[in-house]
Amino acid sequence: MPDAGRTFVNPVITDDRGADHGDPFVIRHLGEYFLYHTTDDGDLGVSVWRSGDLVDWEFEGHALEPQPGTWAETDLWAPEVRYHAGTFYMYVAGTRIRPDGHGVESARRQGVARADNPLGPFVLDDAPLVTDVWSIDGHPFQDEDGSLWLFYNIRTGATRFGDQPGSGNVVDRLVGPAELEGNPTPVAFPSQRWEGSAAGDAYWNEGSWVLKRRGRYHQLYSGSHYRDATYGIGLTSARTLRGPWVKDPDPILRSGERITGPGHHSVILAPDGVTTYAVYHGYDRGQPGRKVHLDRVHWCGDRPVIGSGAAVGHPTEDPQPVPPGPVHDAAVPFWHADLFVQGPRLSIGELTLDLDPSPRPWRVRISQGWLGMRVWVDGRLRLQTRGLHTPDLACDGELLECRVTSHVEDEAVRWLTPGEEFAWPWGGTGPFELSLAVRGSARVVAGDASTEITSPVERFALVRLNVPRGADEVVVTGLDRGAEVTDMVVTAR
């Protein structure tokens, strides 16, 4: 469990020998984190590391090694792992070896490997998942209705900047964990100057990661050339996964002074089950080889903010708190539970949720908010009910892990005229963290802590407060410009 008050400094995985740690992906399983990354351009296989807190990592070897005589003999790139029905599926790109030992460029394909343990060994499927085109950077996404989708990267021979080479992202539905529908739809292709290399001779959109917020889908992608300081993370959004997708013209994460070329990220929850972090690669002090970095993610309107900075995020280069563990304040009626369950039935107070009586563990997340409770089982929304419920959790079987955090979020957008106020109940007795997004001008009061904020006209501004003592409520008052307020998040610390 993370130590309260402990800090860390990026990067969290590095060395002094110039080794490469590109395209990091993190999965949490049974209370531990497993990080996979491209290793030295994939010649040695996919490295896997293990951690309990996202900061201190132990190298565990290679989860997937090049397999001679297959479609992925070398260049194993950009691994992402999804746990489904007792099997770990690794979505990874590879290619065949040329006589000179290098990879066959035209034969790069997105495929799948499988294992029954997150450490591997993973074994490649006989044929790639995408068979007909150059393809890399697969990102599996599960919607709340249980449907599975795969975002992946393909080549484009020309961009809006002329006949410059590059690539873009498409999405297709997965009819099974290792079978595509065969109807890829464009998502993000180069359209902005920042998405090009420093020399302007290549334009890339790659490295998808998809988040859902307020009923909209947001694809965070990497743009520009991965070796350049111009490399960063952009954003495109849509109301449906088939689009149309609309780009934000500006990146959401760009180089800092020490850490440059940030990108190809994954998003993961802290040990408390609610605090969101991005794990991404970047160069540190110009040293050779990409290093792994960790930064907070906050929503600010329909735009995620990664790391430090305002309109555009930058890697955090100063000390920051270790990702938090769960804190349950019994005086707060709002909570979130993150648990692994092995058994046919889960009880939440007087409610009962039937599970498939499989011997495999189920990942269950429960969120009790102001209006009601929602329950997800292995990423699928299984239950919604109104009213307040207590975190009295039991199962016909075994709770393999159970972490409860006092926490509540409000995604609603509220408009406050000058002098008008809105109050969110809390009721805790201990310290808590507060964040919200404001466009306009407003005063925010939470117990003994308060601040005033005036945002740029065109964008929301992010407000963050660490409140040392409990408070009955959080109150926001519109000032002279009035305010649009959203993305309220309160978490016990």
Secondary structure, 3 states (H helix, E strand, C coil): CCCCCCEECCCCECCCCCCCEEEEEEEEECCEEEEEEEEHHHCCCEEEEEECCCCCCEEEEEEECCCCCCCCCEEEEEEEEEEECCEEEEEEEEECECCCCCECHHHCEEEEEEECCCCCCCEECCCCCCCCCCEEEEEEEECCCCCEEEEEEEEECCECCECCCEEEEEEEEEEECCEECCCCEEEECCCCHHHECCCCCCEEEEEEEEEEECCEEEEEEEECCCCCCCCEEEEEEECCCCCCCEECCCCCECCCCCEEEEEEEEEEECCCCCCEEEEEEEEECCCCCCEEEEEEEEECCCCEEECEECCCEECCCCCEECCCCCCCCCCCCCEEEEEEEECCEEEECCEEEECCCCCCCEEEEEEECCCEEEEEECCEEEEEEECCCCCCEEECCEEEEEEEEEEEEECCCEEECCCCEEEEECCCCCCEEEEEEEEEEEEEEECCEEEEEECCCCCCEEEEEEECCCCCEEEEEEEEEEEEEEEEEEEEC
